[in-house]
Amino acid sequence: MEPRTTSAPPTKPGDGSLPLVSIGMPTYNGERTIRGSIECLLQQTLANFELIISDNASTDGTWEIIEEYARKDARIIGIRQPKNIGANGNYSAVFRKARAPYFKWASSNDWCAPAFLEQCVARLEAHRDAVLVAPRTRLFSDSLDSFTEYERDFAFDQASPVERFVAVGRSLALNNVLNGVARTEALARTRLIEHYVGADVVLVAHLALLGKIELLDQPMFYRRMDRQTATRLMSAEAVHRHHYPAKTRRALFPAWRRTGGWLHAVFASGLSPADTLGALSWVLRSTYWAAPALGRDVLDTLAHTFRR
């Protein structure tokens, strides 16, 4: 069954031309927070964008809210997945519908300041060697007025692609940078967000091999942190359901898949032989330290096989 799509008829000035930015908003049961996340995007000072919202077969009123906004604003395209394809699959799904030269992922739980798009795009257009630009982050739970400054946002703008790659692997904690604005052509060279925990970090590391990742000093991204929306606050069981809503072979060998993602990023980036060896050396060292997780994958798969 194909996903269901809804959007308003094109009635706005400039319709018929491609937008400057595609915003992809994956959502699942986002009824509680999605209105605020949509409204902050509609108030952006850079208005030449399309907003692609993919409802991952929600069981609450999320789809009705998406339809409501799509009827009112021709920039909004609503997609309803016929079944839950997992959080990572839904993130990749919205990118595949993008038409603009710049792309931003936007959670249905978070909030962006009005100048977010304008300032990120301006930096990308001024710095052709950058593939991704993001602002600083503030964390909140209930109210935007009660926030905490997040101190571990980093730029990955070293001259060497290997240094950028290793820095991502070593220092990226909350992956706020993925909520910035990226060059669509760079994202198209990656595997996007594959079906394993940590695939978002692998994606950022791949982008770091393709170009610089810059950080705007202004705090313009507000990230919601509560047990319903932040995976690092969820139980292990809830995180598993977040990634694998149904029983699937994709849930097997997650650590091995993650290692494969790191290796693919290295070999798919068109690096020089010296840089390839440098990046590969770091991946192999990391794989050595991940040996216990790789071993658990084998045991978990054997247990899964014998339970069938």
URGI-V386777 format. One record per residue. N is the residue number from 1. RES is the residue in three letters. SS is DSSP state (h for helix, s for strand, l for the rest). NEAR is the number of other ideal C-beta (glycine too) atoms within 12 Angstrom. Layout:
BEGIN
N | RES | SS | NEAR
N | RES | SS | NEAR
END
This chain:
BEGIN
1 | MET | l | 9
2 | GLU | l | 9
3 | PRO | l | 27
4 | ARG | s | 20
5 | THR | s | 23
6 | THR | s | 27
7 | SER | s | 27
8 | ALA | l | 23
9 | PRO | l | 13
10 | PRO | l | 17
11 | THR | l | 14
12 | LYS | l | 20
13 | PRO | l | 11
14 | GLY | l | 16
15 | ASP | l | 17
16 | GLY | l | 10
17 | SER | l | 13
18 | LEU | l | 17
19 | PRO | l | 34
20 | LEU | l | 30
21 | VAL | s | 41
22 | SER | s | 38
23 | ILE | s | 48
24 | GLY | s | 42
25 | MET | s | 49
26 | PRO | s | 47
27 | THR | s | 45
28 | TYR | l | 41
29 | ASN | l | 27
30 | GLY | l | 36
31 | GLU | l | 24
32 | ARG | l | 22
33 | THR | l | 34
34 | ILE | h | 41
35 | ARG | h | 25
36 | GLY | h | 27
37 | SER | h | 38
38 | ILE | h | 36
39 | GLU | h | 22
40 | CYS | h | 31
41 | LEU | h | 40
42 | LEU | h | 27
43 | GLN | l | 21
44 | GLN | l | 32
45 | THR | l | 22
46 | LEU | l | 30
47 | ALA | l | 24
48 | ASN | l | 26
49 | PHE | s | 41
50 | GLU | s | 41
51 | LEU | s | 47
52 | ILE | s | 41
53 | ILE | s | 48
54 | SER | s | 46
55 | ASP | s | 42
56 | ASN | l | 38
57 | ALA | l | 28
58 | SER | l | 30
59 | THR | l | 15
60 | ASP | l | 21
61 | GLY | l | 18
62 | THR | h | 35
63 | TRP | h | 33
64 | GLU | h | 20
65 | ILE | h | 33
66 | ILE | h | 42
67 | GLU | h | 25
68 | GLU | h | 21
69 | TYR | h | 32
70 | ALA | h | 31
71 | ARG | h | 18
72 | LYS | h | 22
73 | ASP | l | 30
74 | ALA | l | 26
75 | ARG | l | 35
76 | ILE | s | 38
77 | ILE | s | 36
78 | GLY | s | 38
79 | ILE | s | 35
80 | ARG | s | 31
81 | GLN | l | 32
82 | PRO | l | 17
83 | LYS | l | 21
84 | ASN | l | 29
85 | ILE | l | 32
86 | GLY | l | 34
87 | ALA | h | 40
88 | ASN | h | 41
89 | GLY | h | 33
90 | ASN | h | 40
91 | TYR | h | 41
92 | SER | h | 31
93 | ALA | h | 35
94 | VAL | h | 40
95 | PHE | h | 35
96 | ARG | h | 24
97 | LYS | l | 29
98 | ALA | l | 36
99 | ARG | l | 25
100 | ALA | l | 32
101 | PRO | l | 26
102 | TYR | s | 39
103 | PHE | s | 46
104 | LYS | s | 48
105 | TRP | s | 48
106 | ALA | l | 46
107 | SER | l | 40
108 | SER | l | 44
109 | ASN | l | 39
110 | ASP | l | 41
111 | TRP | s | 35
112 | CYS | s | 47
113 | ALA | l | 28
114 | PRO | l | 20
115 | ALA | l | 23
116 | PHE | h | 38
117 | LEU | h | 43
118 | GLU | h | 30
119 | GLN | h | 31
120 | CYS | h | 44
121 | VAL | h | 37
122 | ALA | h | 23
123 | ARG | h | 35
124 | LEU | h | 37
125 | GLU | h | 19
126 | ALA | h | 14
127 | HIS | l | 22
128 | ARG | l | 14
129 | ASP | l | 22
130 | ALA | s | 34
131 | VAL | s | 42
132 | LEU | s | 48
133 | VAL | s | 46
134 | ALA | s | 45
135 | PRO | s | 36
136 | ARG | s | 33
137 | THR | s | 38
138 | ARG | s | 30
139 | LEU | s | 33
140 | PHE | s | 27
141 | SER | l | 23
142 | ASP | l | 18
143 | SER | l | 14
144 | LEU | l | 23
145 | ASP | l | 10
146 | SER | l | 13
147 | PHE | s | 23
148 | THR | s | 18
149 | GLU | s | 17
150 | TYR | l | 26
151 | GLU | l | 14
152 | ARG | l | 19
153 | ASP | l | 34
154 | PHE | l | 27
155 | ALA | l | 28
156 | PHE | s | 39
157 | ASP | l | 27
158 | GLN | l | 22
159 | ALA | l | 12
160 | SER | l | 20
161 | PRO | h | 35
162 | VAL | h | 31
163 | GLU | h | 24
164 | ARG | h | 41
165 | PHE | h | 40
166 | VAL | h | 29
167 | ALA | h | 27
168 | VAL | h | 40
169 | GLY | h | 34
170 | ARG | h | 20
171 | SER | h | 24
172 | LEU | l | 30
173 | ALA | l | 21
174 | LEU | l | 31
175 | ASN | l | 37
176 | ASN | h | 39
177 | VAL | h | 46
178 | LEU | h | 43
179 | ASN | h | 42
180 | GLY | l | 43
181 | VAL | s | 49
182 | ALA | s | 45
183 | ARG | s | 36
184 | THR | h | 34
185 | GLU | h | 20
186 | ALA | h | 34
187 | LEU | h | 36
188 | ALA | l | 23
189 | ARG | l | 22
190 | THR | l | 35
191 | ARG | l | 31
192 | LEU | l | 36
193 | ILE | l | 38
194 | GLU | l | 33
195 | HIS | l | 35
196 | TYR | l | 35
197 | VAL | l | 32
198 | GLY | l | 32
199 | ALA | h | 36
200 | ASP | h | 37
201 | VAL | h | 34
202 | VAL | h | 40
203 | LEU | h | 41
204 | VAL | h | 44
205 | ALA | h | 46
206 | HIS | h | 45
207 | LEU | h | 46
208 | ALA | h | 47
209 | LEU | h | 45
210 | LEU | h | 34
211 | GLY | l | 33
212 | LYS | s | 34
213 | ILE | s | 46
214 | GLU | s | 36
215 | LEU | s | 30
216 | LEU | s | 35
217 | ASP | s | 15
218 | GLN | s | 23
219 | PRO | s | 29
220 | MET | s | 35
221 | PHE | s | 45
222 | TYR | s | 36
223 | ARG | s | 40
224 | ARG | s | 37
225 | MET | l | 27
226 | ASP | l | 20
227 | ARG | l | 16
228 | GLN | l | 23
229 | THR | l | 30
230 | ALA | l | 24
231 | THR | h | 29
232 | ARG | h | 19
233 | LEU | h | 19
234 | MET | l | 20
235 | SER | l | 13
236 | ALA | h | 13
237 | GLU | h | 11
238 | ALA | h | 19
239 | VAL | h | 24
240 | HIS | h | 24
241 | ARG | h | 21
242 | HIS | h | 32
243 | HIS | h | 36
244 | TYR | l | 25
245 | PRO | l | 28
246 | ALA | l | 18
247 | LYS | l | 14
248 | THR | l | 20
249 | ARG | h | 15
250 | ARG | h | 22
251 | ALA | h | 26
252 | LEU | l | 24
253 | PHE | l | 27
254 | PRO | h | 33
255 | ALA | h | 30
256 | TRP | h | 24
257 | ARG | h | 31
258 | ARG | h | 35
259 | THR | h | 32
260 | GLY | h | 26
261 | GLY | h | 37
262 | TRP | h | 41
263 | LEU | h | 25
264 | HIS | h | 26
265 | ALA | h | 41
266 | VAL | h | 37
267 | PHE | h | 21
268 | ALA | l | 25
269 | SER | l | 31
270 | GLY | l | 18
271 | LEU | l | 24
272 | SER | l | 15
273 | PRO | h | 13
274 | ALA | h | 13
275 | ASP | h | 26
276 | THR | h | 23
277 | LEU | h | 16
278 | GLY | h | 24
279 | ALA | h | 38
280 | LEU | h | 27
281 | SER | h | 19
282 | TRP | h | 30
283 | VAL | h | 32
284 | LEU | h | 18
285 | ARG | h | 18
286 | SER | h | 30
287 | THR | h | 24
288 | TYR | h | 14
289 | TRP | h | 16
290 | ALA | l | 23
291 | ALA | h | 17
292 | PRO | h | 13
293 | ALA | h | 24
294 | LEU | h | 23
295 | GLY | h | 15
296 | ARG | h | 18
297 | ASP | h | 26
298 | VAL | h | 19
299 | LEU | h | 17
300 | ASP | h | 21
301 | THR | h | 22
302 | LEU | h | 15
303 | ALA | h | 13
304 | HIS | h | 17
305 | THR | h | 12
306 | PHE | h | 9
307 | ARG | h | 9
308 | ARG | l | 10
END
